[in-house]
Amino acid sequence: MDALRRAQEMHKGARPQQNPSQRRSPPPQTPPKEETKPLTEQEQPVTSPAVFDTSKLFEDKEKLLILLLILILTSEENSDPTLILALLYLII
């Protein structure tokens, strides 16, 4: 019974009683937003269109062959996933 009493005391001490006026606290103040000005042409980051260079893909014939094998194996329903992972490891 002593352990039960101590557990109840600890539970009461863990969450102190608050009256309703203390429960409502003012909302946290947010810092004023800084006005953002549009970037000038010199400040804007340069973005280039995404271009995939396929000439590098055909330079290494062995990697191309492995990629084709992976493509064929992934289209099969009962292909061995460990074989596909092993082929991916060879490409690296």
Secondary structure, DSSP 8 states (H G I E B T S, - for coil): -HHHHHHHHHHHHHS----HHHH-----------------TTTS---------TTTTTT-HHHHHHHHHHHHHHHSTT--HHHHHHHHHHH-
